[in-house]
């Protein structure tokens, strides 16, 4: 019997992981953690521990105590902040004596700064790269990018902080942030042509399978609706990017299809994404693959992808006999 600890179980990705792990192995012992004591993911845990922020000086000692107390075999970071902490403290984490689901340090570091990723794609002469700029006046950027264009935070996720520039009045309040905080990009395609691809990298440039979803975003940047798609030309782009970046384990790549039919890379997230629970419903269970690869040290079987459509909606978890979990 294995014990798996999932962090950030109050978030979509965290509690989605718990459900996927339970579906893959009903016998697995699930330990959930979150900074909030009333995190919804507690409903799907066998045990729960309230966590300090990873930025807290108390976090390392707390982590070691929880891992030892529950004899944790594998830790899966369920939110981006936790992923970054575990990646930055790999040597310290190795002393815990349990496995951790972590992508390559190089890819995680690149993903933290969209400009660094842009420069890596440029150095590789990658056709899927979206040209990015750290400087320029409004007039200069209009000549280069046309209107409208985007100002995108270098360090953000889930489409947070995007500025849609249609006029000088949109641009000027943010112009002083261009460079260190923001970068400028052309707008690629349309929101109806956005795709998210999950691959499970083998660390050598290949993968153990993938799934492609065409999606519509909710206001918070998460996937609201998704359709399973098979796009051979996109598969070729994904294979090329995997060969270059050599991802390890669950990796999410987001694309838009341009007006000319070409594929442009929005970003690479070197982790399980919040769409994992949807993917599980279509036969792609990243959590089960993590158990195979990171815990049991074996190649996950190639998933059999089912067709279909998914929509995410809000539901309630109700408890009647008490006012707490």
C-alpha positions as CSV (number, residue, x, y, z in Angstrom):
1,X,0.0,0.0,0.0
2,X,1.4,3.4,-1.0
3,X,0.9,6.8,0.6
4,X,0.8,9.8,-1.6
5,X,0.8,13.4,-0.5
6,X,-0.8,16.1,-2.6
7,X,-0.3,19.7,-1.8
8,X,-2.7,22.6,-2.5
9,X,-5.8,20.4,-2.3
10,X,-8.1,23.5,-2.1
11,X,-7.3,24.3,-5.8
12,X,-8.8,22.6,-8.9
13,X,-5.5,20.9,-9.7
14,X,-5.0,19.6,-6.2
15,X,-8.4,18.1,-5.6
16,X,-8.5,16.9,-9.2
17,X,-5.3,14.9,-8.5
18,X,-6.9,13.4,-5.4
19,X,-9.9,12.1,-7.4
20,X,-7.6,10.8,-10.2
21,X,-5.3,9.0,-7.7
22,X,-8.3,7.4,-6.0
23,X,-9.7,6.3,-9.4
24,X,-6.3,4.8,-10.4
25,X,-5.7,2.9,-7.1
26,X,-8.5,2.7,-4.5
27,X,-6.0,1.3,-2.0
28,X,-3.7,4.3,-2.1
29,X,-3.5,6.4,1.1
30,X,-4.1,10.0,0.3
31,X,-2.6,12.8,2.4
32,X,-3.7,16.3,1.5
33,X,-2.2,19.6,2.5
34,X,-3.3,23.2,2.0
35,X,-2.8,26.5,3.7
36,X,-6.5,26.7,4.4
37,X,-8.0,24.4,7.0
38,X,-11.3,24.2,5.2
39,X,-9.9,23.3,1.7
40,X,-12.4,21.4,-0.3
41,X,-9.9,18.6,-1.1
42,X,-10.2,17.4,2.5
43,X,-13.3,15.5,1.4
44,X,-11.2,13.2,-0.7
45,X,-8.2,12.7,1.7
46,X,-7.5,10.0,4.2
47,X,-5.6,12.5,6.2
48,X,-5.1,16.2,6.1
49,X,-2.4,18.7,7.3
50,X,-2.7,22.4,7.2
51,X,0.5,23.8,5.7
52,X,2.4,27.1,6.1
53,X,3.2,29.0,3.0
54,X,6.2,27.6,1.1
55,X,7.8,31.0,1.6
56,X,7.7,30.6,5.4
57,X,10.8,29.7,7.3
58,X,8.7,27.0,9.0
59,X,7.9,25.2,5.8
60,X,10.9,22.8,5.6
61,X,10.5,21.5,9.2
62,X,6.7,21.2,8.7
63,X,7.2,19.2,5.5
64,X,9.6,16.8,7.1
65,X,7.3,16.3,10.0
66,X,4.3,15.5,7.9
67,X,6.2,13.2,5.5
68,X,7.6,11.2,8.5
69,X,4.4,11.1,10.4
70,X,2.4,9.6,7.5
71,X,5.3,7.6,6.0
72,X,4.7,9.3,2.6
73,X,6.1,7.5,-0.4
74,X,5.4,10.1,-3.1
75,X,4.7,13.9,-3.0
76,X,2.9,15.6,-5.9
77,X,3.0,19.4,-5.8
78,X,-0.5,20.5,-6.6
79,X,0.1,24.2,-7.2
80,X,2.7,26.2,-9.0
81,X,4.2,27.9,-5.9
82,X,4.8,24.5,-4.3
83,X,6.4,23.1,-7.5
84,X,8.8,26.0,-7.6
85,X,9.8,25.4,-3.9
86,X,10.4,21.7,-4.4
87,X,12.4,22.4,-7.6
88,X,14.6,25.0,-5.9
89,X,15.2,22.8,-2.9
90,X,15.9,19.4,-4.6
91,X,18.9,18.5,-2.5
92,X,17.0,19.3,0.7
93,X,13.9,17.4,-0.5
94,X,16.0,14.3,-1.4
95,X,16.8,14.0,2.3
96,X,13.1,13.2,3.0
97,X,13.5,9.7,1.6
98,X,10.4,9.9,-0.6
99,X,9.7,10.4,-4.3
100,X,8.6,13.8,-5.6
101,X,6.9,14.4,-8.9
102,X,9.2,17.0,-10.5
103,X,10.0,17.9,-14.0
104,X,13.5,18.9,-15.1
105,X,15.1,21.8,-13.3
106,X,16.0,23.5,-16.6
107,X,12.4,23.4,-17.9
108,X,10.9,24.5,-14.6
109,X,13.3,27.5,-14.5
110,X,12.6,28.4,-18.1
111,X,8.8,28.3,-17.5
112,X,9.1,30.8,-14.7
113,X,10.0,33.6,-17.1
114,X,8.3,33.8,-20.4
115,X,11.1,36.0,-21.8
116,X,13.6,33.3,-20.9
117,X,11.4,30.7,-22.7
118,X,11.1,33.0,-25.7
119,X,14.9,33.3,-25.9
120,X,15.3,29.5,-25.6
121,X,12.8,29.1,-28.5
122,X,14.6,31.7,-30.6
123,X,18.0,30.0,-30.0
124,X,16.4,26.7,-31.2
125,X,15.0,28.5,-34.3
126,X,11.6,27.0,-33.2
127,X,8.8,27.8,-35.8
128,X,6.2,27.7,-33.0
129,X,7.7,30.7,-31.2
130,X,5.6,33.8,-30.9
131,X,8.0,36.8,-31.3
132,X,8.3,38.8,-28.1
133,X,9.6,42.3,-27.3
134,X,10.8,44.0,-24.2
135,X,11.1,47.5,-25.5
136,X,9.5,49.9,-28.0
137,X,7.2,52.9,-28.1
138,X,3.5,52.5,-28.9
139,X,4.1,53.6,-32.5
140,X,7.1,51.2,-32.9
141,X,5.2,48.2,-31.5
142,X,2.2,49.0,-33.7
143,X,4.4,49.0,-36.8
144,X,5.9,45.6,-35.7
145,X,2.8,43.9,-34.2
146,X,-0.2,45.7,-35.6
147,X,-3.3,46.4,-33.6
148,X,-4.4,45.0,-31.3
149,X,-1.4,43.5,-29.5
150,X,-0.8,42.0,-26.1
151,X,1.3,43.1,-23.1
152,X,2.0,39.8,-21.2
153,X,3.5,39.5,-17.7
154,X,6.8,37.6,-17.9
155,X,6.0,35.8,-14.7
156,X,2.4,34.7,-14.4
157,X,0.0,31.9,-15.1
158,X,-3.6,31.2,-16.2
159,X,-3.7,34.3,-18.4
160,X,-3.4,36.6,-15.4
161,X,-2.4,40.2,-16.0
162,X,-2.8,40.3,-19.8
163,X,-3.3,43.7,-21.3
164,X,-5.1,43.9,-24.6
165,X,-3.7,47.0,-26.3
166,X,-6.0,48.6,-28.9
167,X,-4.9,52.2,-28.5
168,X,-2.2,54.4,-27.0
169,X,-4.4,55.0,-24.0
170,X,-4.3,51.2,-23.3
171,X,-0.6,51.1,-23.7
172,X,0.7,54.2,-21.9
173,X,-0.3,53.3,-18.3
174,X,1.8,50.1,-18.6
175,X,4.7,51.4,-20.8
176,X,7.0,51.8,-17.8
177,X,6.6,48.1,-17.0
178,X,7.7,46.9,-20.4
179,X,11.0,45.0,-20.0
180,X,11.3,43.8,-16.4
181,X,7.6,43.0,-15.9
182,X,5.9,42.9,-19.2
183,X,6.7,41.9,-22.8
184,X,4.8,42.6,-26.0
185,X,3.5,40.0,-28.4
186,X,1.2,39.8,-31.4
187,X,-2.2,38.3,-30.9
188,X,-2.3,34.8,-32.5
189,X,-5.5,33.4,-33.9
190,X,-8.6,33.5,-31.8
191,X,-9.9,32.2,-28.4
192,X,-11.8,29.5,-30.4
193,X,-8.5,28.1,-31.7
194,X,-6.8,27.5,-28.3
195,X,-5.5,24.0,-27.6
196,X,-3.9,22.4,-24.5
197,X,-1.7,19.3,-24.8
198,X,-0.6,17.0,-22.0
199,X,2.4,14.8,-22.5
200,X,4.2,12.6,-20.0
201,X,7.9,13.0,-20.8
202,X,10.4,10.2,-20.4
203,X,13.3,12.7,-19.7
204,X,15.1,11.6,-22.9
205,X,13.1,13.6,-25.5
206,X,10.2,11.1,-25.9
207,X,6.9,10.6,-24.0
208,X,4.6,7.9,-22.8
209,X,1.6,9.3,-24.5
210,X,-0.4,12.6,-24.9
211,X,-3.8,14.0,-25.2
212,X,-5.0,17.1,-27.0
213,X,-8.0,19.2,-26.0
214,X,-9.4,22.2,-27.8
215,X,-10.7,24.5,-25.1
216,X,-12.6,27.6,-24.0
217,X,-11.4,29.5,-21.0
218,X,-13.3,30.6,-17.9
219,X,-12.8,34.1,-16.6
220,X,-10.2,32.8,-14.1
221,X,-8.0,31.4,-16.9
222,X,-8.9,27.7,-16.3
223,X,-10.5,25.5,-18.9
224,X,-14.3,25.8,-18.9
225,X,-15.1,23.6,-21.9
226,X,-12.9,21.1,-23.8
227,X,-13.2,18.8,-26.8
228,X,-10.8,15.9,-27.5
229,X,-9.0,16.5,-30.7
230,X,-6.6,14.6,-32.9
231,X,-4.3,17.0,-34.8
232,X,-1.4,15.3,-36.6
233,X,0.3,18.6,-37.4
234,X,0.2,19.6,-33.7
235,X,1.5,16.2,-32.6
236,X,4.6,16.9,-34.8
237,X,5.2,20.3,-33.1
238,X,4.8,18.7,-29.6
239,X,7.2,15.9,-30.5
240,X,9.8,18.5,-31.7
241,X,9.5,20.5,-28.5
242,X,9.7,17.4,-26.3
243,X,12.9,16.3,-28.2
244,X,14.4,19.7,-27.5
245,X,13.3,20.4,-23.9
246,X,13.3,16.8,-22.7
247,X,10.4,17.1,-20.1
248,X,10.2,14.6,-17.2
249,X,6.7,13.5,-16.2
250,X,3.5,15.5,-16.6
251,X,3.9,18.5,-18.8
252,X,1.3,20.9,-20.3
253,X,1.8,22.8,-23.6
254,X,-0.6,25.4,-24.7
255,X,-1.1,26.5,-28.3
256,X,-3.1,28.7,-30.6
257,X,-3.7,27.9,-34.2
258,X,-2.8,30.9,-36.4
259,X,-4.8,32.2,-39.3
260,X,-2.5,30.4,-41.7
261,X,-3.0,27.1,-39.9
262,X,0.4,27.0,-38.2
263,X,0.7,26.3,-34.5
264,X,2.1,28.8,-32.0
265,X,3.2,28.0,-28.5
266,X,1.7,30.1,-25.7
267,X,3.6,28.5,-22.9
268,X,4.9,25.3,-21.4
269,X,3.8,24.4,-17.8
270,X,6.1,21.6,-16.5
271,X,3.5,20.1,-14.2
272,X,0.1,18.6,-14.0
273,X,-2.5,21.2,-15.0
274,X,-5.9,22.0,-13.7
275,X,-7.4,20.1,-16.7
276,X,-6.1,16.8,-15.4
277,X,-9.5,15.6,-14.1
278,X,-11.0,16.2,-17.5
279,X,-8.2,14.3,-19.1
280,X,-8.8,11.4,-16.8
281,X,-12.3,11.1,-18.0
282,X,-11.0,10.6,-21.5
283,X,-8.5,7.9,-20.5
284,X,-5.4,10.0,-19.8
285,X,-4.8,9.6,-16.1
286,X,-1.6,11.6,-15.3
287,X,-1.9,10.7,-11.6
288,X,-1.7,7.0,-12.3
289,X,1.2,7.6,-14.7
290,X,3.0,9.4,-11.9
291,X,2.6,6.4,-9.6
292,X,4.1,4.2,-12.3
293,X,7.0,6.4,-13.2
294,X,8.0,8.2,-10.0
295,X,7.0,5.7,-7.4
296,X,7.2,2.2,-9.1
297,X,10.0,3.2,-11.5
298,X,8.4,1.7,-14.5
299,X,7.1,3.0,-17.8
300,X,3.4,4.0,-17.8
301,X,1.3,2.2,-20.3
302,X,0.3,4.2,-23.4
303,X,-3.2,5.6,-22.6
304,X,-6.1,4.8,-24.8
305,X,-7.8,8.1,-25.5
306,X,-11.6,8.3,-25.7
307,X,-13.4,10.9,-27.7
308,X,-15.8,13.4,-26.2
309,X,-16.6,16.8,-24.8
310,X,-16.4,18.1,-21.2
311,X,-17.8,21.2,-19.4
312,X,-16.7,22.3,-16.0
313,X,-19.4,23.5,-13.6
314,X,-19.7,24.6,-10.0
315,X,-21.1,22.2,-7.4
316,X,-21.3,22.2,-3.6
317,X,-19.8,19.9,-1.0
318,X,-22.4,20.0,1.9
319,X,-21.9,18.7,5.4
320,X,-25.0,18.6,7.7
321,X,-23.8,17.1,11.0
322,X,-21.1,19.7,11.8
323,X,-19.7,23.0,10.7
324,X,-16.2,21.8,9.8
325,X,-14.5,18.9,8.0
